[in-house]
Amino acid sequence: MRTQTIRLARGQAMQVWLPAGSLVVSNAPAARISEAPHWQAEQLRIRRTELADGQSMHFEHPGWVEILTPRGGEVLCLRPEAHSWRRAWNSLLRLLARTPGVTPARR
């Protein structure tokens, strides 16, 4: 996972883009996390979460997130490594090469 440390002054807010599978860990006395709005049962919802020092929050979906620290502090954003499509393609080619009767095309 790639780590980004966000240092915020008292009352400061910041918006960051987080991919699916990201984790936010609060190293601040208090942090308020607001996820991007999404539709649920024909209603627009915004999930807001209060984190104390040491607490974390996992994001299942990608999107913009607003982080607010009323008393200042640090928040860690842990982002999953992006997998290269080329690596997945090469894995598929190796798998096909081991399959009897299949000859994958090479680029």
Secondary structure, 3 states (H helix, E strand, C coil): CEEEEEEECCCEEEEEEECCCCEEEECCCEEEEEECCEEECCEEECCEEEEECCCEEECCCCEEEEEEECCCEEEEEEECCCCCHHHHHHHHHHHHHCCCCCCCCCC
